[in-house]
Amino acid sequence: MAQCPRCGSQVDSLLSVSNADSTEDATVSQVCNNCLDEIRSSSGPTSTSGGVLMAQEKAKEHHRLMLWKSRVNLIKKARMQMNAKMYSEAAVSYEKYLKILELVFNLTKGTTLTPEHFKATARTTEITVVTSVYWDLLRIYDSHEKYYERQQQAARQLALFVRFSPIFPDIIKRAEHYVRNAKNPSVFRSFLKNAADQRPRCFIATAAFNDPLSLEVLRLRIYRDFVLDHSPIGKVFITFYYWTSPSVAKFLEKQELLKASTRFVLRRLIKILKID
């Protein structure tokens, strides 16, 4: 028989108390079975809750990382299916890819992906992939009336993302061509209108490069919307720019030498700011 140092009871044997079991006096190393149960029930959750939460958060982050990596194979699979004209299968792969992005960014039910989700993660290059996915879905869902609502959603999302992608001019040209033979031409027209409405002009850059869809103009637009528009000083600069730039751009359009100099300066600026 042995006496429990905690409650004084006489028991056949004592059980060891580990550091994980108790936050009580470390000198109490052995107790009876009843006391050990009390110690674990009273102090166990409190002492281990922080570790459990940390482990759970690490597990979630690891899961998100694995999901993010798995998206590559889904895109490759979808592209192969598109090339093989397996359009229904490609649509499923693309939708799975988009679902993975929603999980990675912890989107709640009823919310959709936006370019903003990619800004804070240094994943802006993924915007071009997302753009191409919505473009393919727009065409796939044009195959049957039952996909009309999905096609409309793809068109809205495409208009949202395409303005931040260097493939903007290619998508616009292809949409203008595709609308002629589309089963739902109104959806393509709606996309073209929304894409144009959501793309404020970069007046000086447009005048310098003679093309509102040039890669340099698109990159400057990304910097404006993802960086400048998210700081007080940046917002002031944007306001000042749109107040003064139309007249500057108008003057610049007639000065070829000045255009060349402006292009050089803007390209250097893009390189310095590392806008890609």
N, C-alpha and C positions, 0 to 999 in steps of 0.2 A: 504494500500500500504506500501511496505518496500523497503529500498534502499540496494542493494547488496554492501557489503564492499569491494568486489574484483574489480568489474567493474563500480560500481556507478549507475547501471541501477535501475529504479523503477519497481518493480514486485509485484504481488499479495501476494506472500509468499516466504520465504527463506527455503532452504533445508540444513540439517545437513551434515557436512563433517566428516567422520570417519578417524581414523588413517590409516586404510587400503586403504582409497581412495587417501590420499595425503601425500606428503613429504614436503609440503609448510609450511609456518608459522603456528604454532599450534594455534595462537590467532584467526585465521580465522576459526570460527566454523560453520558459516552458510553462504551460498552463493545462488545465483540464479540457476535455473535449467541449463542454458547454461554454466555457470562457472563450475558447478559440473561435467557436461559431459566432459569439457575440462580437468579438473583436473584428472578425471579417465582415460581418453585416453592418457594423457601425462605422468602420474606418476604411474598408476596402474601396467602395465607390469613390469616396472623397479623395483618397490618396492616389488613385489610379486614373481618375477621370481625365486629368490633363493629358496623360500619356495616351489614353484611348482616343481622345479627340485628335491628338496630333497624328496618331497612327491612321485614323480614319481619313484625315485630310491628305496625308501622304498617299494613301491608297487611291483616293479620288484623283489626285494630281497625276499619279502613275497611269490610272485608267484613261484620263484625258490625253496624256501623252501617247499612249498606245493607239487610241482612236485617231489622233492626229496623224500618226505615222501610217495607219491602215488606209487612209484616204487615197494615198498614191496608187495603190493597187486597184482600188475601185475605179479611179479615173482611167488607168491603163486598160482595164477590162471594158469599160464603157466605150472607149475610143475604138477598141478592136471590134466591139459589137456594132458600132456605127459603120465601120469600114465593111463589115460583113452584111450590112443592111438588116441587122437584127435589132430593129428599132425599139420594139417593146422591151426586150431584155436590156438595152442600153438605158432606156428611161428608168427602169428599176434600179440599175447601178448608179445612175446620176442622183436619183432620189435618196438612195442610201448614203451617198456622199454628202448631200445637203443635210441629211439627218445627223450625220457625224459632226458636221460643223455646228449644228444647233446644240448638240450635247457638249461639245468642247467649250462653247461660249455660254453654257448654262442658260439657254433661252427658255423662258416660261411658255406655257401653252398659249397660243394666240399671237405670239410675237414672231417676227420674221428677221432674217439676216439683213444687216445693213453694212455698208462700207465702214462705218464707224467701229464695228466689232473688230476689224482687222488693224485699225490704226494703232491701238495701244499694245499690240503684240508683235510689232515688227514683222507682220505677215502681209504687208500690202501687196506683195507680188502675187499672193493667192487670189487677189481680186480679179486678175485676168483669167485665172482658171474658173472662178465662179461665173464670170461673164460668159465664157465659152460654154459652160454647162447650161446656163439659162437660155442661150441662143439655140443649142441643140434641142433642149426641151420644148422651146417655142415651136420649132419645126416639127418635132415628133408629135406633139399634141395637136398639130394642125391636120392630122390624118383622119380624125373622126370627131363628130359633133359631141360625143359623150365626154370628150376631154376638154370641152370649151372652157370651163371654169379654171382648170389647171393651166390651160394655155394663157388665159388672161393673167393669172398669177405670175407665170413665167415672164410674160411681157412686162409687167410692172416691176418685177425684180431686175430684169435685164436693163430697163431704162435707168434704174437706180444705180446699178454697178458699172454700166458701160462707160459712163462719162469719166471714170477714174482709170480706165484701162487704155493702154496704147493700141489695142485692136479696135478702138472706137470707130475710126474711119472705115475699116474693113467691114465691121458689123453693119454700119449704116448703109453702105453701098449694097451689101448682100440683102439686107431687109428691103431696100427700095426695089431691088430686082425680084425678090421672092414674092412680094406683095401682088405681083401681076397674075400669078397662077395659084395663089393660096386659096384654100377652101374657106378660110375665115380672114379675108383681107382686112376687115375692120380692126382686128387685133393687131396686125402689123402696122396699120396706119396709126393706131393709138400708141403703139410703142415708139414710132418715129416722132410723133408729136411730143410725147413725154420726155424722150431723150433730148430733144431740142429745147424744151421748156426748162429742163433741169440743168442746162449747161450755160451758165452765165459766161459772157465773153471775157477773154483776157485781151483788152483792146490793143495795148502797145505790142504785146507778144504776137498777137494775130497779124497786126500790120507789118511787123518786122519779118515774120516767116511766111507771109502771104497765104496762110492757111490756118483756119481755126482748129483743124484736126491734126496739125503736125505734132510729132512726138514731144517736142520741146514745150509747146503750148499745153499739152495734156499734163506733162510733169509739173509745170508751174501751177496749173489748176489744182493738182493733188496737194501741193504744198500750201496753197491758199486755203483749201477747204479742210485739210487735216491738221495744219499747224497754226497758220495765222488766225483763222477764224475761231480758235480756241484759246486765245489770250486777249486781254483788254487792249494791249498795244497793237496787236495784230488786227483787231477789229477796227481800230482807229485808222491804221494804215490802209486797210481795204476800203473804208469809206472815203478817205482822201484820194486813193487811187481811182476809184470810180467817178469821183467828182472832176478830176483833172485829166485822166487818161484819154477820154474821147477826143478832145481837141489836140492832144499830143499825137495820137494815132493818126488823126486826119492830116496833120502836117507831115508825119513820117511817111505816109503812103506815097508822097510825091518826091521823096528824097532817097534815091537808091543807095548812095554812098552812106548816108546816115543809117539806112536799114541794115547794111552790112555790118556797120560798127555796133549797132544795137543787138544784132544776132550774136556777135562775138561776146559782148558783155553778158547777155542772157545765158549763153552756153557756159560761160565761166561761172556765173552765179549758180546754175544748176549743178555744176561739178563741185563747187565749194559747199553748197547745202546738202550734197549727196542725195539728190532727189532721184529715185529710180522707181 
